[in-house]
Amino acid sequence: MRAWVSAFAATAALAVLATPAVASSRFEELPENVRTFMTAYTAWGDNPRDVDAYLDLFVSDGSARLWDSGLAKPIDTTAGIRAQIEGVNRLVPDYRFVPERATASPDGKVAFVEATNTGTINGTPVAFRTMHRLVFGDPETTRVQDGRRSWDQVNLFAPVADAQHPLPNLFEGITSTPVDSLPGVDLPLYLREKLWRHEQSDALVAGRPGTASLSGPGLGTPLTGRKAVTAYLDRFFGAVSDLRLEPGITVRSGGTTYQEWLGTTTAHGGGDARPVPFSMVERIEPQRWSLHFDTLDLVASRETVAVLRQRIFG
């Protein structure tokens, strides 16, 4: 069942309805191998029922690995990956996946892809964004060797939540505040790691210009204003403890940096503290900052998660 959720994340997001021509133009500046991959990725997203086309996105020797929010171990067999996407198609017959933005390392070895996912689960429409970190194979440079998705599973389970088993928005009530003209303070990676580990909201926000916005889970529109962005991080840190993140892959292109963080935390969802694997991706631009992570265990108890999974998967 977890794999079905993983597959749905692996391949879904708000179909911001780009035409094929527009989608192609978005990827023109990518290295050739990544551009070839994105053409295949986009074509598969138009027809997710083509399981063989999905499997062709991965290296052909059976060594591909697929990670997802909430998974302690990867799906690392061809049979497992096939079962995953077949489960998605059974669960979401009208599933659509639209890659919208891709940024790659200059050598074409790694790419970060942002996508929108849509579909209907048990009669309820769902739509959400996913972030995909993809490491390409060698010598199969147009196929994925190691992929990881970051997304908020609350978006999938919210339609079947109720008063007895709620899924609150962790960031409910946080709204933008006045911006200021203060510049950001350049923070090296080792310092950012310490600030995340030690839950230093003020210092992390000081690393962004006062005019920069923040996008993240639970936000319908980006937040602006240092006070609002600090409140967002404070709310996140209040839902976890023992946050142990280490830097994963970094990709820089032009003025955009993607930073992967990998580790563990103690989640306090529903007052039910427990250790969980935790990952996050930051996209950092001069005037925009976005965070991609899962809040499911941060807002729900183990019992609630189990009940909601049963409601969706039976």
C-alpha positions as CSV (number, residue, x, y, z in Angstrom):
1,M,0.0,0.0,0.0
2,R,2.8,2.4,0.8
3,A,4.3,1.7,-2.6
4,W,1.0,2.7,-4.2
5,V,1.2,6.0,-2.5
6,S,4.9,6.3,-3.5
7,A,4.0,5.6,-7.1
8,F,1.3,8.2,-7.1
9,A,3.7,10.7,-5.8
10,A,6.3,9.5,-8.2
11,T,4.3,10.6,-11.1
12,A,1.7,13.1,-10.2
13,A,0.8,17.0,-9.9
14,L,-1.7,19.9,-10.7
15,A,-1.8,19.7,-14.5
16,V,-0.9,23.2,-15.2
17,L,-1.9,22.1,-18.7
18,A,1.1,22.9,-20.9
19,T,0.8,22.0,-24.5
20,P,3.5,19.7,-25.8
21,A,5.2,22.6,-27.6
22,V,5.3,24.7,-24.5
23,A,6.5,21.7,-22.4
24,S,9.3,21.1,-24.9
25,S,10.4,24.7,-24.8
26,R,10.8,24.5,-21.1
27,F,13.6,21.9,-21.4
28,E,15.6,23.4,-24.3
29,E,18.4,24.6,-22.1
30,L,19.0,21.2,-20.5
31,P,21.9,18.9,-21.3
32,E,21.1,16.6,-24.2
33,N,20.7,13.5,-22.2
34,V,18.3,15.2,-19.7
35,R,16.4,16.7,-22.6
36,T,15.9,13.3,-24.1
37,F,14.7,11.9,-20.8
38,M,12.3,14.8,-20.2
39,T,10.7,14.1,-23.6
40,A,10.1,10.5,-22.6
41,Y,9.0,11.5,-19.1
42,T,6.4,14.0,-20.5
43,A,5.1,11.5,-23.0
44,W,4.6,8.9,-20.3
45,G,2.8,11.4,-18.1
46,D,0.3,11.9,-20.9
47,N,-0.5,8.1,-20.8
48,P,0.4,6.7,-17.4
49,R,-1.3,3.4,-18.3
50,D,1.7,2.6,-20.4
51,V,3.6,0.6,-17.8
52,D,6.4,-0.4,-20.2
53,A,7.1,3.2,-21.0
54,Y,7.4,4.0,-17.3
55,L,9.9,1.1,-16.8
56,D,11.9,2.4,-19.8
57,L,12.5,5.6,-17.8
58,F,14.8,3.5,-15.5
59,V,18.2,1.8,-16.2
60,S,17.7,-1.5,-17.9
61,D,19.9,-3.7,-15.7
62,G,17.4,-3.9,-12.8
63,S,19.6,-1.8,-10.4
64,A,17.3,1.3,-10.3
65,R,16.2,2.6,-6.9
66,L,13.1,4.7,-6.1
67,W,12.7,6.6,-2.9
68,D,9.7,8.4,-1.6
69,S,8.3,10.4,1.3
70,G,7.8,8.2,4.2
71,L,9.8,5.2,2.9
72,A,12.7,4.0,5.1
73,K,14.0,1.8,2.3
74,P,13.9,2.3,-1.5
75,I,11.9,0.2,-4.0
76,D,14.9,-1.4,-5.7
77,T,13.7,-4.1,-8.0
78,T,12.1,-4.0,-11.5
79,A,9.2,-6.0,-10.1
80,G,8.7,-3.6,-7.3
81,I,8.7,-0.6,-9.6
82,R,6.2,-2.3,-11.9
83,A,3.9,-3.2,-9.1
84,Q,4.1,0.3,-7.9
85,I,2.9,2.0,-11.1
86,E,0.3,-0.7,-11.7
87,G,-1.1,0.0,-8.2
88,V,-1.3,3.7,-9.1
89,N,-3.2,2.9,-12.3
90,R,-5.7,0.8,-10.3
91,L,-6.1,3.4,-7.6
92,V,-6.3,6.4,-9.9
93,P,-7.6,5.4,-13.4
94,D,-7.5,9.0,-14.6
95,Y,-4.1,9.8,-13.2
96,R,-2.1,12.5,-15.1
97,F,1.5,13.6,-14.5
98,V,2.9,16.9,-16.0
99,P,6.5,17.8,-15.6
100,E,6.7,21.6,-15.4
101,R,10.2,22.6,-14.5
102,A,13.6,20.8,-14.7
103,T,17.0,22.0,-13.7
104,A,20.1,19.8,-14.3
105,S,23.7,19.8,-13.4
106,P,25.9,21.0,-16.3
107,D,27.3,17.4,-16.8
108,G,23.8,16.0,-17.1
109,K,24.3,13.5,-14.2
110,V,21.5,14.9,-11.9
111,A,18.3,16.8,-12.4
112,F,15.6,18.2,-10.2
113,V,12.1,18.0,-11.8
114,E,9.0,19.7,-10.4
115,A,5.7,18.3,-11.5
116,T,1.9,18.5,-11.1
117,N,-0.2,15.5,-10.4
118,T,-4.0,15.1,-10.8
119,G,-6.5,12.3,-10.5
120,T,-9.6,11.0,-8.8
121,I,-9.5,8.7,-5.7
122,N,-12.7,7.1,-4.5
123,G,-14.7,9.8,-6.4
124,T,-12.7,12.7,-4.9
125,P,-10.4,14.8,-7.2
126,V,-6.9,15.3,-5.9
127,A,-4.2,17.6,-7.2
128,F,-0.7,18.4,-5.8
129,R,2.9,19.1,-6.7
130,T,5.9,16.8,-6.4
131,M,9.6,17.4,-6.5
132,H,11.8,14.7,-8.1
133,R,15.6,14.3,-7.6
134,L,16.9,12.1,-10.4
135,V,20.4,10.6,-10.8
136,F,21.0,9.3,-14.3
137,G,22.8,6.0,-15.2
138,D,26.2,5.4,-16.5
139,P,26.4,4.4,-19.4
140,E,22.5,4.8,-19.7
141,T,22.6,8.5,-19.3
142,T,19.0,9.0,-20.5
143,R,17.6,6.7,-17.8
144,V,17.2,7.0,-14.0
145,Q,19.6,5.1,-11.7
146,D,18.3,6.6,-8.5
147,G,15.2,8.7,-8.0
148,R,13.7,10.4,-4.9
149,R,10.3,12.2,-4.7
150,S,9.5,14.8,-2.1
151,W,5.9,15.7,-1.6
152,D,3.2,16.3,1.1
153,Q,1.1,13.1,1.6
154,V,-1.5,15.1,3.4
155,N,-2.7,16.2,-0.1
156,L,-3.6,12.6,-0.9
157,F,-5.2,11.6,2.4
158,A,-7.1,14.8,3.2
159,P,-10.2,13.8,1.2
160,V,-10.9,10.8,3.5
161,A,-10.1,12.5,6.8
162,D,-12.8,13.3,9.4
163,A,-13.2,14.8,12.8
164,Q,-12.1,11.5,14.5
165,H,-9.1,11.2,12.2
166,P,-8.2,14.7,11.2
167,L,-5.4,16.0,9.0
168,P,-5.0,19.6,10.0
169,N,-3.0,22.0,7.9
170,L,0.2,22.5,10.0
171,F,0.5,26.0,8.7
172,E,-3.1,27.2,9.0
173,G,-3.5,30.9,9.8
174,I,0.0,32.0,8.7
175,T,-0.3,35.0,6.4
176,S,2.0,37.4,4.7
177,T,3.5,40.3,6.7
178,P,5.1,43.5,5.4
179,V,8.3,43.0,3.5
180,D,11.6,45.0,4.1
181,S,14.5,45.9,1.9
182,L,17.2,44.1,3.9
183,P,19.5,41.9,1.8
184,G,20.0,38.3,2.5
185,V,23.2,37.0,4.3
186,D,25.0,34.4,2.2
187,L,25.1,31.2,4.3
188,P,27.5,28.4,3.3
189,L,26.2,24.9,3.2
190,Y,27.8,23.7,6.4
191,L,26.2,26.6,8.3
192,R,22.8,26.0,6.8
193,E,23.1,22.4,7.9
194,K,23.7,23.5,11.5
195,L,20.8,26.0,11.4
196,W,18.4,23.3,10.2
197,R,19.6,20.9,12.8
198,H,19.4,23.4,15.6
199,E,16.0,24.8,14.4
200,Q,17.2,28.4,14.0
201,S,14.3,30.0,12.1
202,D,15.6,33.6,12.4
203,A,19.0,32.8,11.0
204,L,17.6,30.7,8.1
205,V,15.3,33.6,7.2
206,A,18.2,36.1,7.5
207,G,19.8,34.1,4.7
208,R,17.1,35.3,2.3
209,P,16.4,38.9,1.2
210,G,13.6,40.7,2.9
211,T,11.7,40.9,-0.4
212,A,11.9,37.1,-1.1
213,S,8.8,34.9,-0.9
214,L,8.4,31.4,0.5
215,S,6.4,28.5,-1.0
216,G,5.9,25.3,0.8
217,P,3.4,22.6,2.1
218,G,0.2,24.0,3.4
219,L,0.4,27.3,1.5
220,G,-2.1,28.2,-1.2
221,T,0.0,31.2,-2.2
222,P,3.6,32.2,-1.3
223,L,4.3,33.9,1.9
224,T,6.1,37.3,2.0
225,G,7.6,39.1,4.9
226,R,10.3,37.9,7.3
227,K,7.9,37.7,10.2
228,A,5.6,35.4,8.3
229,V,8.4,33.2,6.9
230,T,9.9,32.9,10.4
231,A,6.5,31.9,11.8
232,Y,6.3,29.2,9.1
233,L,9.6,27.7,10.1
234,D,8.8,28.0,13.8
235,R,5.6,26.1,13.2
236,F,7.5,23.3,11.3
237,F,10.2,23.1,14.1
238,G,7.4,22.9,16.7
239,A,6.1,19.7,15.1
240,V,9.4,17.8,15.2
241,S,12.4,17.2,17.4
242,D,15.8,15.7,17.0
243,L,15.9,16.9,13.4
244,R,19.0,15.3,11.9
245,L,19.5,16.4,8.3
246,E,22.6,16.1,6.2
247,P,23.1,17.6,2.8
248,G,22.4,15.4,-0.2
249,I,22.8,16.4,-3.8
250,T,23.2,20.0,-4.8
251,V,22.5,21.4,-8.3
252,R,23.1,25.0,-9.3
253,S,22.1,26.5,-12.6
254,G,22.2,30.2,-13.2
255,G,20.7,31.9,-10.2
256,T,18.9,28.8,-8.9
257,T,20.1,26.3,-6.4
258,Y,18.4,23.0,-5.5
259,Q,19.5,21.5,-2.2
260,E,18.5,18.0,-1.0
261,W,18.5,17.3,2.7
262,L,18.3,13.7,4.0
263,G,17.9,12.3,7.5
264,T,15.5,11.5,10.3
265,T,13.4,13.3,12.9
266,T,11.0,12.6,15.7
267,A,7.5,13.5,14.5
268,H,4.8,14.6,17.0
269,G,1.7,14.2,14.8
270,G,-1.4,13.6,17.0
271,G,0.7,13.8,20.1
272,D,2.2,10.4,19.1
273,A,5.9,11.0,19.0
274,R,7.9,8.5,16.9
275,P,11.1,8.5,14.8
276,V,10.6,8.8,11.0
277,P,12.8,9.1,8.0
278,F,12.7,12.7,6.7
279,S,13.8,14.4,3.5
280,M,13.4,17.9,2.1
281,V,14.4,19.8,-1.0
282,E,15.0,23.5,-1.1
283,R,14.8,25.6,-4.2
284,I,16.7,28.9,-3.6
285,E,16.5,31.8,-6.0
286,P,17.3,35.5,-5.6
287,Q,13.7,36.4,-4.8
288,R,12.0,33.1,-4.2
289,W,12.5,30.2,-1.8
290,S,10.6,27.0,-1.8
291,L,10.5,24.0,0.5
292,H,9.3,20.5,-0.4
293,F,8.6,18.0,2.4
294,D,6.0,15.7,3.9
295,T,3.8,16.8,6.8
296,L,1.7,13.6,7.2
297,D,3.6,12.3,10.3
298,L,3.8,15.9,11.6
299,V,0.1,16.3,11.9
300,A,-1.4,12.8,12.3
301,S,-1.0,9.9,14.8
302,R,0.0,6.5,13.7
303,E,-3.6,5.4,14.2
304,T,-5.0,8.1,12.0
305,V,-2.5,7.3,9.2
306,A,-3.4,3.6,9.4
307,V,-7.2,4.4,9.3
308,L,-6.9,6.7,6.4
309,R,-4.7,4.3,4.4
310,Q,-7.4,1.6,4.9
311,R,-10.1,4.0,3.7
312,I,-8.2,4.7,0.5
313,F,-6.7,1.3,-0.3
314,G,-9.1,-1.1,1.4
